[in-house]
Amino acid sequence: MNSSDSSSGVEGQIGKVLLIGVTGGTGHHAIQGLLEQGITDLRILTRKIDLSRPSLAQLSQAGLELVEADLDDATSLAKAFAGVERVYCHATAGDSAKPDPREVSRARVLAQVAQASGIRHFVYNSAGGADRHSGIGHIEQKYQVEQILQQAGLPTTMLRACLFMEEFWKRYTRPSVLKGSFSFAVQPTKPLHLITTKDMGRVAAYVMKHPEQYIGKAIELAGDVLTPRQMADAFAKAQGKPVVYKEVPPWIFLLLFRKSLFDLIQWYRNHGYQADVPHLRDQEFPGLLTTFQEFLEESHWADETLTIPN
């Protein structure tokens, strides 16, 4: 995959960018995407600078600025925002199918501090379907955050992410795929819209370089759209051996996991994402979006010694 030439924007016009919610695994890939697009003046917010944590040590060793701040504390956030012109907010709470009320309360604090700091562009990692009354708790909550940021009068761009490709690396999916069986609770011919977390960083960088085009916009974002059967074929190509798709009855998620996950699966089956992938790939963000096959190759999917994507 080739990176897009975004020479119409230069880093000197971007200024310092504050990154929020990026110290976990998916956030690290978003950072890589920003760096790839030449956005290097980054300040990374963390609750505590503890270099015994491998993730923080890696960021520090890469020469990136770390700043301590608490998303629940406006005073500490104000210090983190000092000298910042733009923000990329990857998350304000942990990744979960069940909504965390702190995501909303922290958004209010963030909006207050960002508005007082005169932020020129706030890019938020929201969720596909956020504007379509999905009834899915964590998606609806993302929309609440969007509204809070907008009501604060912030210059925003909402990047509404579809299903992260990295989800298929989780322990309840990848081991069986490596053995030749891809099980998922979606119809075999139902299209699934997919995006990488690295592409979230790439696109965030692009929209920051072109604020006049993107401030005030919300974009449902995916780099590929495949049916589960087509995904099984992609897995097989990456692994060099057949992979069979098996549709799992949705009620199993209700029995073995929890209702919030069951509801999400039902939403995938009956509604799902609506990103215009051909337009995004060919016109909006050419060269910035990763196909599923590219993701499998670039993340070294077939390497059974790995437990997280490269």
ABEGO torsion letter per residue (X at the ends): XBBBBAAABBAAAAEBBBBBGAABAAAAAAAAAAAAAGBABBBBBBABBBAABAAAAAAAAAGBBBBBBBAABAAAAAAAABGBABBBBABABBBBABBBAAAAAAAAAAAAAAAAAGBABBBBBBBBGAAAGAGBAAAAAAAAAAAAAAAAGBBBBBBBBBBBAAAAABAAAAAAAAAGBBBBABBAABBBBBBBAAAAAAAAAAAAABAAAABGBBBBBBABBBBAAAAAAAAAAAAGBBBBBBBBBAAAAAAABBAAAAAAAAAAAABEBABBAAAAAAAABBGABBBAAAAAAAAGAABAABABBX
